[in-house]
Every structure is written in C-alpha cells, then in structure tokens.
Amino acid sequence: MNSKTGTASKRTQKSSNKKRTNKPFRVILSSFRVFIFFAVMLTVITGGILSGMTLAYVKTTEDLTAEHLMLKGFTTRVYDCNGNEIMALQGDKNREMVDFKDIPQDLKDAFVAIEDKRFYNHPGIDFKRITGAVINFFKPGASSYGGSTITQQVIKNLTGNEERSVKRKVQEWRLALNLERNLSKDQILELYMNLIYMGQNCYGVQAAAQTYFNKDVSELSLAECASLAGITNWPGRYDPFTEKGKENNIKRQRVILKEMLDQGI
C-alpha cells in the first residue's frame, strides 16, 4: 500500500516539475504571439496612414500646364548683314534652345549613362533606384544617392519646386508618370538637355557648349560630351573654369566614359 502511494507521489511530483519546466516556455510563446499581433497591427495601421497620405498628395497634385512647358530666359544673338555675330542679349538666364537632332548622340548617351541608365526602360520613376536611395539613406556615413530619374528632374525644373518633403516627392512621381504618357522618351530627353543648369549661369547644353568650349553643341567631341554631362550633378564642384573644379571634372569625365563603356553605349 505504501509502495503504491509512494509511486503515485513520485508521478505527481514529476508532473508538477514538468509543468513548472514548461511554464516559462508558455510565457515566452504567449509574449511572442502578443508581439507578433501588435507588430502586424502596427504595420497595417502605418500602411493605412501612408496610403492615405499618398492618395491625398496625389489628388492635390497640380497638373503641368502649357505655361510650364514654355522655356524662358533665352539669349538673343544679333548678326550683321554678313552673318557675323555683333552681340548676345541675355535674359535672366543664359539659355539657347537646341533641337534634339542637333545634339550629338555621344552627349545623349553620356547623360543617360551617368544620370539615369534605365531611362529608356522605366515609366518615369525607377523603383530599383528608389529602393537603393532608401537603403543608402540608412547606411552610416553613406554618400548621397539620388533616386530621381531624368523625367523627375525635368518635372523639378519645370515646376521650380525644390522643397525637400515626402509630399513634393510623391507629387513629382505622379507628374513624371503623367509626362511619360504624353511625351516620347526623346522629347523628354530634349526637354531635359535644354532645361538643366550647367554652371556659369548656363542653362541647357547649347549655352554650356558655347561657354566652356566656345563651340556649337553639335561640334562636341566624345571627351567634351562626357565633360559636360559631368557638370550638372554638382555645377560648383565640377566647374572646368576653376582649378579644383577642372580636376574634379576630369575625374568625373573618366567615370562617365567608363559607365558608357560598361553599358555598351
């Protein structure tokens, strides 16, 4: 009788010990489930808020008008009866319009290679590039990584909106997508190359070619095309007219030529 009682007591004790052993595990499992629940809820709520904000920003985006597409600040050149230039009358900007057909293919390729290598494949915004920009933003000590496509840069130049905000960026995306639906890639690239600031109060590649190389843009060599394409990223840093700027421009020029070679263009 005592033997049976002792055996039962041992079983009860083992069961009790097993319950005590499993209790911490159950607490951890329960806590983990609570954590997952709140994490999912937080993700859903945050996603809902961001979606709502994005939709609101898109709905309040002002469409581009014909006035936006009218470039201003052109330089007027006066010639004598023999076709010799007498003077150049500049507006508030030194800009000269150039047709797409008159821009060297090397210059077009140089800009695409360094500024937006997937230009002819994306719909106006480059999701891969945006992801890279976001990841780079959180890297300690990482250099600036631009997420703007050539189309987005056109939008920024047309609207003149340089505000650093999520709202401005979302609205820029919407306008870029819309511009791609209405203009061809070549038309967008032509706009870009007539809009961009090239330093020394030059706007567009024609004014830049005349300022830096004293020649028409159609006469530029491959090396000169790469040099010009390197300026727009940071005109003050890559200005060929300054000693340090010239040094930086040569380095940038080599990077662009390598990009063109690597991309097969």
N, C-alpha and C positions, 0 to 999 in steps of 0.2 A: 504493500500500500504506500509506504513511504517512498519506495523506488519510483512508483508511477507519479507521485506528487512532485518528486524532485525532477523527473524528466519533463513534466508539464511546466514546472517553474523555469527550467532552462530554456524551453521553447519560447515561453513568454518573454524572457529576458532577451533572447536573440532577436525576436520580432521587434521588441522595443528599441533595441540597439540599431536594427535595420531602419526603423522609422526615423530615428534620430540622425542616422547617416544620410538618409535621403532628403531630410528636411532642408538642409542648405541648398541642395541641388534644385529642389522645387521652388525655393525662394528666388534663386538666380534665374530659373526658367521663367517664372512669373514676372520678374522685373524686366527680363529681356523682351517678353511679349508686350509689356506696357510701353517699353522704349520704342519698339517697332511700331506700335499703334500710333503713338504720338508723333513719331518721325514721319509716318505716312500721312497723318492728318496735317502736319506742318507743311509737307511737300504739296499736298493738294491745295491747301489754303494759299500758300505762297504762289503756286502756279496759277490759281484763280485770280489773285490780285494782279500778278504780272500780265496775265492775258487780258484782264480788264483794262489795265493801264495802256497796254499796247494797242488795243482796239480803239480806245479813246484818242490816243495820239494819232492813229491812222485816220480816224474820222475827222479830226480837226486840222489835217494837213491841207494847206492851201495849194491848189494846183498851179503849175507853171503857166504863165500867160505868154502871149506873143511878145510883150514888152521884155520879159525875162530873156528871150532868145535874141533880142536885138543888142548886139555888142556895141559898146560905146568907147569913147576915148581914142579914136583913130588919129593917126598922124597924116596930115595933108602935105603932099610934096608938090612944089611949084617948079615947072620946067620952062626953059626959053624955047624959041622957035626951032632951035636945032636939037631939041630933046635933052639938053643938059639941065641937070637939077640946079635951081637957083637957091631954094631954101626949103626947109621942112618945118611945117607949122604943127607943133604938138598940142594935143588936147591935154587933159589932166593926166592921161596915160599915154605912153609911147607904144601904140599898138598898130600893126598893119595886117590886114586880113590876107590870108593866102588860101587858095583853093587846094583841096585835098590832092588833086592830080599833080600839083606843082611841088608837093612835099616829097623829098627823097624817101624811097622805101626803107633805106637804112635808118633814117630818123624815126619813121613809124615803128620799125622793128625794135629800135633801141628803147623807145618809151614803153612799149608793150612788155619787153623783156624785163625791165627793171621795175616798172610801176604796177603791172597787172598781167602776169604771164598767162592767166586763164581768161583774159579779156574776151576772146572770141568763143568761149565755151560757156560762160556763166550768164544768167539772166539779168545782170545789173548789180547783183550782190554776190559775193563769193563766200559761201558758208564755210568752206575749208579755211579760208583766210581769217574769217571772223573768229572761228574756234581757236586758231593759232594765236590771234591777238588776245583773246580772253585768257588762255593758258599762260602766255608770256607775261600778262599783267600781274599774275600772282607769283611769278618767279622772282625771288630776291635778287636784286642787283641786275635784273634783265634789262636789256636795252629796249627802246621804244619799238613796237612792232605795229605798223599801220595796217588797219583792216579795210581801208577804203579802196574800192575799185576805181578805175578811170571814170566810169559812169558816175559814181558817187562824187568824185572830185569835180566833175562837170556841174553836178547839181549844186555843190557847195559854192562854186564860183558864180553860177548864175543867180543864186539867191542871195549871196553875200552873207549867209548865216554861218558864223563860226563859233556859235555857242557850244560849250562842252557840256552836253547833257544827254541823258537817255532819250528824252523827248525829241531832241533835234536829230539824233542818230536814227531813231525809228522812222521819223518823217522823211529823212533822207533816203532810207531804204525804199519807202513807198514810192517816192518820186523817181528814184533810179529805176525801179521795176517798170513804172509807167513810161519813162523816157525810152526804155529799151523796146517797148511795144509799139512806139510811134516813130522811132528813127532806126536806121540801119547802124551796124557797128561802125562802118566807115564814116557815117555822118556824125556819130558821137565822138569818134577819134578826131575828126576835123574840128569839131567844136572845142574839144579839149586842147588841141595844139594851137588854137587861136585865143584861148582864154587864160592859160596858165601864166603865173608870174615867174619871170626868169631873172630877176635881179636887175639892178641898174635902171629901175623904172621901166623895164621892158615887159610887155605883156604879149605872149604868143611867140611862136618860133621864128616868124619873119623878122620882127623887131630885134629879137635876140641874135639872129644870124648877122644882121647888119651891125649891131652894136659890138659884138665880141669878135667877129671875123671879117667885118667890112665887106660882106658879100650877100647876094640873094640866097635864100634858104635852099633853093634848087641846086646851088653850086657846092653845097657842103660835101666834104669827104666823109668816109666812114668814121674816121677818128674824130672829126669835128661834130658829127651827129651824136656820137657817144658822149662827147664833152658837154654838148647842150643838154642832152637827156639827163645828165647827172646834176644839173644846176637846180632844177625845180624842187627837188626833195628838201633842200635847205639852201636857198639862194645866197645867204650871207656866208655860209660855210664853204660853199663850192664856187665862189665868185672868182673867175680866172684873172680879174684885174688886180687882185691883192696877192701879196707874196704867199701867205699861208693858204689863201683860197685857191690859188693856182696849184699848190702842192696837193691839197685835198681833192681838187678837181681831177688831177691826173690819176690819183688812186681810184676815185670813183669811176672814171672813164675805163680803167682796166677791169673793174668789177663788171661793168655793163658789157664790155666786149666779151668777157668770159661767159656771162649769162647768155648772150646771143649765141655764142658757140655751143654751149651746153644744151640750149633749147633748139638748136638746129635751125636758127633763123638768121 
